[in-house]
């Protein structure tokens, strides 16, 4: 199965699915591959229809199956110095180099390669392929993909989100909420600023407020973080700035901490009643907190596949919280290391793909048991 994994990974890496581009060429290739091996396939498009999620399935349509979930987009290579073409898979010294090889086309390739093996089995529980778009810029595709799973499929037993964890079992991570807060004042000549309302002044005061929120003891005590990532406004130094915008995010491990931040910000913006100042704030990014609800029995099944202990809390976000929020018990577990992700010369070890192939083989064996544990 390892040769098939490498061959499929070579195809997947060759598609430049950087988030700013369409992923349709890759999705259509995967759809054709799945259909040629007898899988049921459905695509879920975004509104402009330039990107799509894919939901595939094999085996009986009944409850208790496993969802194998991965994202198809990758981060940019702009400004990175690679020793080979990022979109051509290259093997050197037991490593496979290419953008997305670790994060996370290696997992997708491993699951697709296993399909050939699973075809020779009599599956008694279904196995699903759930591949999304735009995870790297906000997990945007996963929401409609999970909605389709919960709305149209018999209830799965659990989902495995195959982010690179070296096959360790990830059971929790912080949520990420990204917001865009914009201020619109009144433009005027800078010779008399009192005739205008300076949007930059209002935005700067808001940034100072966010800094104060980030330092609240009840926030810092639970490992929450808050960061202002971008501020933009004004047209020229001789014009009182009419517009300014602030993009900021917070990362929390507990819903009550997120609620505290949201309320503090809402109260602040409501109190800012400067004459002539208009304020709008919207959430642009919603990656929910993740804490698994895996049962002990499901955990034993997972370790039986070859997933590794001890359980770990992840330093990065994923789509797992979206599955959990829809009452699909989930874990994050996949081949490769997050340490290689997003870097120049990203790679995954051939040994990691071999490990994933053995894992997938056991997934099929479990789904073929008359009464899987």
Buried (B, 14 or more C-beta within 10 A) or exposed (E): BBEBBBEBBBBBBBBBBBBEBBBBEBBBBBBEBBEEBEBBBBBBBBEEEEBBBBBBBBBBEEEBBBBBBBBBBBBBBEEBEBEEBBBEBBEEEEBBBBBBBBBBBBBBBBBBBBBEBBEEBEBBBBBBBBBBBBBBBBBBBBBBBBEBBBEEBEEBBBBBBBBBBBBBBBBBBBBBBBBBBBBBBBBBEBEEBEEBBBBBBBBBBBBEBBEEBBEBEEBEEBEBEBEBEEBEBBEEEEBBBBBBBBBBBBBBBBEEBBEBBBEBBEEBBEEEEBEEBBBEBEEEBBBBBBBBEBEEEBBEBBEEBBBBEEBBEBEBBBBBBBBBBBEBBBBBBBBBBBEBBBBEBBBBBBEBBBBBBBBBBBBBBBBBEEEBE
